[in-house]
Amino acid sequence: MKITDVEGIVLQSPEKYLNPSASEEASGVAYCFLVKVTTDEGIVGWSDVETAPHVAQSLIKAPLTGCDMMEGIRELVVGEDPFDVERLWDKLYRGTAYYGRRGVAIQVMSGFDIACHDIMGKAIGRPVYKLLGGARRDKVRAYASTLFRPTPDDIKRACEFYLSKGFTAIKFGWGVFGQNRKNDIALVKAARETVGDTVELMVDAGWKVDRSAYDAIELLRELEPYRIFWLEDFLHPENYQGYAKVKEAGVKTRIAAGEQEACGWGFRQLIQKGKIDVAQPDISRCGGFTEIRKILWEAQVAGIDVCPHAWLTDLLTAASLHVNAVLPRSLFLEYNVSSSPMLREIIENPVQMDKNGMMEVPQGPGLGIIINEKAVEKYRIN
């Protein structure tokens, strides 16, 4: 089997990116990026990638230069065997060294790697979790991943909505959080009072808020009465020493981080220097399934949990479910509840949640997700 084409597809939502101003749901991303890998045997692999779509597309389209260090990604892999994921990952990493090693280059490589695993699974008629070593579970507890609403009453209405849908865990992220400490605490208090003691609450504090480690320690101590499961990404992604200072302060709440991190060695620094409790690799940004194997090992050696970040279409939801399936200990599946029709319509067989708040690991070949190519063309702009 040989790769015949790699395509970066940019989709545009009919709705502008919206931070909720009241109790309604946010619309989600304005643009979405898909990677499509085609083979000479007619098997096609897909991935979505949470990245800057127009920039990512340019990396795929770029031509060969002949220097072997600033090459276009498509040109590096056409004619290659998609089963050679480790060798291809290294070829791409070296071939994009002048403009890559982190950021969009790694994110496009992640999408390509996911698509190759999708192809591999389809070729042998097995789900991706089989390629990762075999499942320990066939269902994963999902949490509704959403943005903070501006007032306690709006938070209460949002919580009631997610509870009515069957979620047993909810994460509120950034939005208005970080603008006013008193309001921050009131919002979390309102959420806890609404959901009761049996539903887990997580908080994504937003690293774009310029906090010190001292600020974060104070925030965590004020949040302790409301028993949040973790506080996520509350410092700059590279502020490993700041995370360590917070952990060393003896806070009771788990510290989670990693959606902006990449590669096994990047997570080694975050885990060992930052002393986090929960690593959150995004499969579409950390290096794909090829690197997630290394990240899981780093976490296991350090004795910490892994909970993949997943906030896009059901392609990424499925990829995260396959990773959760093989984890020695699975916490949650992050589920994007944003309202954009673009993110929903391009999937023919969306992942479903049961009445107990659990989502099944896809059992079809590859990712187990079928793309609606007519819907892709509907939203496609490049």
SEVEX-855220 format. One record per residue (C-alpha): residue in one letter; residue number from 1; x, y negated, z negated. Coordinates in nm, 2 decimals. Layout:
N
  r    k       u       v       w
  a  NUM       X       Y       Z
...
END
This chain:
382
  r    k       u       v       w
  m    1    0.00    0.00    0.00
  k    2    0.12   -0.35    0.09
  i    3    0.01   -0.70    0.00
  t    4   -0.11   -0.88    0.32
  d    5   -0.23   -1.21    0.17
  v    6   -0.24   -1.41   -0.15
  e    7   -0.50   -1.69   -0.16
  g    8   -0.55   -1.97   -0.42
  i    9   -0.92   -2.08   -0.41
  v   10   -1.04   -2.41   -0.57
  l   11   -1.40   -2.43   -0.68
  q   12   -1.58   -2.74   -0.78
  s   13   -1.87   -2.75   -1.03
  p   14   -2.18   -2.95   -0.94
  e   15   -2.17   -3.09   -1.29
  k   16   -1.90   -3.32   -1.43
  y   17   -1.70   -3.20   -1.73
  l   18   -1.92   -3.29   -2.03
  n   19   -1.85   -3.32   -2.40
  p   20   -2.18   -3.26   -2.57
  s   21   -2.33   -3.58   -2.70
  a   22   -2.60   -3.41   -2.90
  s   23   -2.70   -3.04   -2.94
  e   24   -2.68   -2.94   -2.58
  e   25   -2.41   -2.72   -2.44
  a   26   -2.10   -2.85   -2.26
  s   27   -2.10   -2.79   -1.89
  g   28   -1.74   -2.66   -1.88
  v   29   -1.46   -2.72   -1.63
  a   30   -1.50   -2.95   -1.33
  y   31   -1.28   -2.72   -1.12
  c   32   -1.21   -2.35   -1.13
  f   33   -0.91   -2.17   -0.97
  l   34   -0.93   -1.81   -0.84
  v   35   -0.65   -1.59   -0.71
  k   36   -0.74   -1.34   -0.44
  v   37   -0.48   -1.07   -0.34
  t   38   -0.55   -0.86   -0.03
  t   39   -0.39   -0.54    0.08
  d   40   -0.35   -0.34    0.40
  e   41   -0.58   -0.07    0.26
  g   42   -0.87   -0.31    0.22
  i   43   -0.85   -0.32   -0.16
  v   44   -0.88   -0.67   -0.30
  g   45   -0.78   -0.79   -0.64
  w   46   -0.91   -1.10   -0.82
  s   47   -0.83   -1.32   -1.11
  d   48   -0.93   -1.66   -1.24
  v   49   -0.67   -1.89   -1.40
  e   50   -0.73   -2.17   -1.65
  t   51   -0.49   -2.42   -1.49
  a   52   -0.47   -2.73   -1.28
  p   53   -0.64   -2.58   -0.97
  h   54   -0.50   -2.82   -0.70
  v   55   -0.15   -2.80   -0.83
  a   56   -0.17   -2.42   -0.86
  q   57   -0.29   -2.38   -0.50
  s   58    0.01   -2.58   -0.37
  l   59    0.25   -2.33   -0.54
  i   60    0.09   -2.04   -0.35
  k   61    0.09   -2.22   -0.02
  a   62    0.44   -2.36   -0.04
  p   63    0.69   -2.22    0.22
  l   64    1.01   -2.03    0.17
  t   65    1.31   -2.26    0.14
  g   66    1.58   -2.00    0.16
  c   67    1.75   -2.08   -0.17
  d   68    1.56   -1.81   -0.37
  m   69    1.48   -2.04   -0.65
  m   70    1.20   -2.28   -0.53
  e   71    0.99   -2.06   -0.31
  g   72    0.62   -2.04   -0.23
  i   73    0.45   -1.76   -0.43
  r   74    0.26   -1.61   -0.13
  e   75    0.58   -1.59    0.07
  l   76    0.76   -1.40   -0.21
  v   77    0.51   -1.12   -0.23
  v   78    0.35   -1.06    0.11
  g   79    0.47   -0.71    0.22
  e   80    0.53   -0.59   -0.13
  d   81    0.36   -0.30   -0.31
  p   82    0.11   -0.44   -0.57
  f   83    0.20   -0.14   -0.80
  d   84    0.55   -0.28   -0.86
  v   85    0.43   -0.53   -1.12
  e   86    0.74   -0.54   -1.33
  r   87    0.97   -0.59   -1.04
  l   88    0.74   -0.85   -0.87
  w   89    0.70   -1.04   -1.20
  d   90    1.08   -1.08   -1.22
  k   91    1.10   -1.17   -0.85
  l   92    0.85   -1.44   -0.89
  y   93    1.01   -1.57   -1.21
  r   94    1.35   -1.60   -1.04
  g   95    1.20   -1.73   -0.72
  t   96    1.02   -2.02   -0.89
  a   97    1.30   -2.11   -1.13
  y   98    1.35   -2.47   -1.01
  y   99    0.98   -2.57   -1.07
  g  100    0.86   -2.29   -1.30
  r  101    0.96   -2.09   -1.61
  r  102    0.65   -2.24   -1.79
  g  103    0.33   -2.42   -1.70
  v  104    0.15   -2.38   -1.37
  a  105    0.41   -2.15   -1.22
  i  106    0.36   -1.89   -1.50
  q  107   -0.01   -1.94   -1.48
  v  108   -0.02   -1.86   -1.11
  m  109    0.20   -1.57   -1.17
  s  110   -0.04   -1.45   -1.44
  g  111   -0.33   -1.46   -1.20
  f  112   -0.13   -1.27   -0.94
  d  113   -0.03   -1.01   -1.20
  i  114   -0.40   -0.97   -1.31
  a  115   -0.51   -0.93   -0.95
  c  116   -0.24   -0.66   -0.89
  h  117   -0.37   -0.47   -1.20
  d  118   -0.72   -0.50   -1.06
  i  119   -0.59   -0.35   -0.73
  m  120   -0.41   -0.07   -0.91
  g  121   -0.72    0.02   -1.11
  k  122   -0.94    0.02   -0.80
  a  123   -0.68    0.23   -0.60
  i  124   -0.68    0.51   -0.86
  g  125   -1.05    0.47   -0.97
  r  126   -0.97    0.38   -1.33
  p  127   -1.03    0.07   -1.55
  v  128   -0.74   -0.15   -1.64
  y  129   -0.73   -0.04   -2.00
  k  130   -0.61    0.30   -1.87
  l  131   -0.31    0.13   -1.72
  l  132   -0.24   -0.04   -2.05
  g  133   -0.23    0.29   -2.24
  g  134   -0.58    0.38   -2.32
  a  135   -0.87    0.24   -2.52
  r  136   -0.92    0.26   -2.89
  r  137   -1.27    0.11   -2.86
  d  138   -1.54    0.06   -2.60
  k  139   -1.71   -0.25   -2.76
  v  140   -1.57   -0.57   -2.90
  r  141   -1.73   -0.83   -3.13
  a  142   -1.79   -1.15   -2.94
  y  143   -1.78   -1.50   -3.06
  a  144   -1.95   -1.80   -2.90
  s  145   -1.68   -2.04   -2.80
  t  146   -1.82   -2.40   -2.79
  l  147   -1.74   -2.76   -2.87
  f  148   -1.82   -2.95   -3.18
  r  149   -2.14   -3.15   -3.18
  p  150   -2.12   -3.51   -3.32
  t  151   -2.35   -3.48   -3.62
  p  152   -2.44   -3.21   -3.88
  d  153   -2.80   -3.19   -3.75
  d  154   -2.67   -3.12   -3.40
  i  155   -2.43   -2.86   -3.54
  k  156   -2.72   -2.69   -3.72
  r  157   -2.93   -2.68   -3.40
  a  158   -2.63   -2.53   -3.20
  c  159   -2.58   -2.26   -3.47
  e  160   -2.94   -2.17   -3.46
  f  161   -2.92   -2.13   -3.08
  y  162   -2.62   -1.90   -3.09
  l  163   -2.77   -1.69   -3.37
  s  164   -3.08   -1.65   -3.16
  k  165   -2.87   -1.51   -2.88
  g  166   -2.72   -1.24   -3.11
  f  167   -2.38   -1.39   -3.18
  t  168   -2.23   -1.29   -3.52
  a  169   -1.93   -1.52   -3.48
  i  170   -1.90   -1.88   -3.36
  k  171   -1.61   -2.11   -3.29
  f  172   -1.64   -2.48   -3.27
  g  173   -1.36   -2.67   -3.10
  w  174   -1.22   -3.02   -3.08
  g  175   -1.47   -3.26   -2.92
  v  176   -1.53   -3.52   -3.20
  f  177   -1.33   -3.31   -3.45
  g  178   -1.02   -3.51   -3.57
  q  179   -1.17   -3.85   -3.53
  n  180   -1.31   -3.88   -3.89
  r  181   -1.20   -3.64   -4.17
  k  182   -1.52   -3.69   -4.37
  n  183   -1.73   -3.61   -4.06
  d  184   -1.51   -3.31   -3.98
  i  185   -1.58   -3.15   -4.32
  a  186   -1.95   -3.23   -4.30
  l  187   -1.98   -3.06   -3.96
  v  188   -1.81   -2.74   -4.08
  k  189   -2.02   -2.75   -4.40
  a  190   -2.34   -2.78   -4.19
  a  191   -2.23   -2.48   -3.98
  r  192   -2.16   -2.26   -4.28
  e  193   -2.49   -2.35   -4.45
  t  194   -2.68   -2.27   -4.13
  v  195   -2.52   -1.93   -4.04
  g  196   -2.49   -1.80   -4.40
  d  197   -2.22   -1.57   -4.53
  t  198   -2.22   -1.28   -4.28
  v  199   -2.14   -1.48   -3.97
  e  200   -1.78   -1.57   -3.91
  l  201   -1.68   -1.93   -3.83
  m  202   -1.37   -2.04   -3.66
  v  203   -1.24   -2.40   -3.60
  d  204   -1.02   -2.51   -3.31
  a  205   -0.89   -2.84   -3.45
  g  206   -0.74   -2.96   -3.12
  w  207   -0.36   -3.01   -3.08
  k  208   -0.41   -3.34   -2.89
  v  209   -0.49   -3.50   -3.23
  d  210   -0.16   -3.63   -3.36
  r  211   -0.14   -3.46   -3.70
  s  212    0.15   -3.40   -3.93
  a  213    0.20   -3.07   -4.11
  y  214    0.09   -3.26   -4.43
  d  215   -0.23   -3.37   -4.26
  a  216   -0.30   -3.01   -4.16
  i  217   -0.24   -2.88   -4.51
  e  218   -0.49   -3.13   -4.65
  l  219   -0.74   -3.04   -4.38
  l  220   -0.71   -2.67   -4.45
  r  221   -0.75   -2.72   -4.82
  e  222   -1.07   -2.93   -4.77
  l  223   -1.21   -2.66   -4.54
  e  224   -1.14   -2.37   -4.78
  p  225   -1.48   -2.38   -4.95
  y  226   -1.65   -2.30   -4.61
  r  227   -1.45   -1.99   -4.55
  i  228   -1.35   -2.03   -4.19
  f  229   -1.18   -1.72   -4.04
  w  230   -0.90   -1.93   -3.89
  l  231   -0.79   -2.28   -3.80
  e  232   -0.66   -2.29   -3.45
  d  233   -0.41   -2.51   -3.25
  f  234   -0.40   -2.79   -3.50
  l  235   -0.05   -2.90   -3.42
  h  236    0.14   -2.95   -3.09
  p  237    0.20   -2.61   -2.92
  e  238    0.58   -2.64   -2.96
  n  239    0.58   -2.76   -3.32
  y  240    0.69   -2.43   -3.46
  q  241    0.84   -2.59   -3.77
  g  242    0.52   -2.77   -3.84
  y  243    0.32   -2.45   -3.83
  a  244    0.57   -2.29   -4.06
  k  245    0.55   -2.57   -4.31
  v  246    0.17   -2.53   -4.32
  k  247    0.20   -2.15   -4.37
  e  248    0.46   -2.20   -4.64
  a  249    0.23   -2.43   -4.83
  g  250    0.02   -2.13   -4.94
  v  251   -0.30   -2.21   -4.75
  k  252   -0.56   -1.93   -4.77
  t  253   -0.70   -1.96   -4.42
  r  254   -0.54   -1.78   -4.12
  i  255   -0.34   -1.99   -3.88
  a  256   -0.40   -1.92   -3.52
  a  257   -0.22   -2.05   -3.21
  g  258   -0.08   -1.95   -2.87
  e  259   -0.32   -2.03   -2.59
  q  260   -0.05   -2.28   -2.45
  e  261    0.24   -2.03   -2.50
  a  262    0.38   -1.80   -2.24
  c  263    0.60   -1.49   -2.20
  g  264    0.72   -1.24   -2.46
  w  265    1.01   -1.46   -2.57
  g  266    0.79   -1.76   -2.61
  f  267    0.56   -1.57   -2.84
  r  268    0.86   -1.44   -3.03
  q  269    0.95   -1.80   -3.12
  l  270    0.59   -1.89   -3.21
  i  271    0.55   -1.58   -3.42
  q  272    0.89   -1.58   -3.59
  k  273    0.95   -1.96   -3.63
  g  274    0.58   -2.07   -3.66
  k  275    0.48   -1.79   -3.89
  i  276    0.13   -1.78   -3.75
  d  277   -0.13   -1.52   -3.85
  v  278   -0.31   -1.47   -3.52
  a  279   -0.15   -1.49   -3.18
  q  280   -0.38   -1.61   -2.90
  p  281   -0.23   -1.53   -2.56
  d  282   -0.44   -1.63   -2.27
  i  283   -0.40   -1.35   -2.01
  s  284   -0.43   -1.59   -1.73
  r  285   -0.16   -1.82   -1.87
  c  286    0.09   -1.61   -2.07
  g  287    0.22   -1.40   -1.78
  g  288   -0.07   -1.16   -1.71
  f  289   -0.09   -0.80   -1.82
  t  290    0.28   -0.74   -1.76
  e  291    0.38   -0.99   -2.03
  i  292    0.09   -0.91   -2.26
  r  293    0.25   -0.57   -2.32
  k  294    0.56   -0.75   -2.46
  i  295    0.35   -1.00   -2.66
  l  296    0.16   -0.72   -2.83
  w  297    0.48   -0.56   -2.93
  e  298    0.61   -0.88   -3.08
  a  299    0.29   -0.92   -3.28
  q  300    0.30   -0.56   -3.39
  v  301    0.66   -0.59   -3.51
  a  302    0.57   -0.91   -3.71
  g  303    0.25   -0.75   -3.86
  i  304    0.01   -1.01   -3.72
  d  305   -0.31   -1.00   -3.52
  v  306   -0.37   -1.07   -3.16
  c  307   -0.70   -1.23   -3.03
  p  308   -0.68   -1.33   -2.66
  h  309   -0.79   -1.68   -2.56
  a  310   -1.05   -1.65   -2.28
  w  311   -1.24   -1.95   -2.16
  l  312   -1.34   -1.93   -1.80
  t  313   -1.54   -1.68   -1.59
  d  314   -1.61   -1.31   -1.66
  l  315   -1.29   -1.22   -1.47
  l  316   -1.10   -1.35   -1.77
  t  317   -1.36   -1.22   -2.01
  a  318   -1.31   -0.87   -1.86
  a  319   -0.93   -0.90   -1.87
  s  320   -0.95   -0.99   -2.24
  l  321   -1.19   -0.70   -2.31
  h  322   -0.93   -0.46   -2.16
  v  323   -0.66   -0.60   -2.39
  n  324   -0.90   -0.59   -2.69
  a  325   -0.97   -0.23   -2.60
  v  326   -0.61   -0.12   -2.64
  l  327   -0.52   -0.33   -2.95
  p  328   -0.44   -0.14   -3.26
  r  329   -0.68   -0.38   -3.44
  s  330   -0.93   -0.60   -3.25
  l  331   -1.07   -0.91   -3.41
  f  332   -1.30   -1.08   -3.15
  l  333   -1.36   -1.14   -2.78
  e  334   -1.38   -1.51   -2.71
  y  335   -1.68   -1.58   -2.49
  n  336   -1.73   -1.90   -2.29
  v  337   -2.09   -2.02   -2.34
  s  338   -2.06   -2.34   -2.13
  s  339   -2.35   -2.40   -1.90
  s  340   -2.18   -2.45   -1.55
  p  341   -2.36   -2.25   -1.28
  m  342   -2.03   -2.22   -1.09
  l  343   -1.88   -2.00   -1.36
  r  344   -2.18   -1.77   -1.37
  e  345   -2.29   -1.73   -1.01
  i  346   -1.96   -1.60   -0.87
  i  347   -2.00   -1.28   -1.08
  e  348   -2.24   -1.02   -0.96
  n  349   -2.22   -0.80   -1.27
  p  350   -2.17   -1.03   -1.57
  v  351   -2.06   -0.89   -1.90
  q  352   -2.35   -0.84   -2.13
  m  353   -2.38   -0.87   -2.51
  d  354   -2.59   -0.63   -2.71
  k  355   -2.83   -0.72   -2.99
  n  356   -2.55   -0.66   -3.25
  g  357   -2.32   -0.93   -3.09
  m  358   -2.09   -0.67   -2.93
  m  359   -1.97   -0.67   -2.56
  e  360   -1.88   -0.35   -2.38
  v  361   -1.54   -0.30   -2.22
  p  362   -1.60   -0.27   -1.84
  q  363   -1.58    0.09   -1.73
  g  364   -1.56    0.03   -1.35
  p  365   -1.23    0.05   -1.16
  g  366   -0.98   -0.23   -1.21
  l  367   -1.13   -0.52   -1.41
  g  368   -1.47   -0.37   -1.35
  i  369   -1.60   -0.71   -1.23
  i  370   -1.76   -0.76   -0.88
  i  371   -1.72   -1.10   -0.71
  n  372   -2.01   -1.26   -0.53
  e  373   -1.81   -1.40   -0.24
  k  374   -2.11   -1.59   -0.10
  a  375   -2.12   -1.79   -0.43
  v  376   -1.75   -1.84   -0.41
  e  377   -1.80   -2.00   -0.07
  k  378   -2.08   -2.21   -0.21
  y  379   -1.86   -2.38   -0.46
  r  380   -1.53   -2.36   -0.27
  i  381   -1.37   -2.69   -0.17
  n  382   -1.02   -2.56   -0.07
END
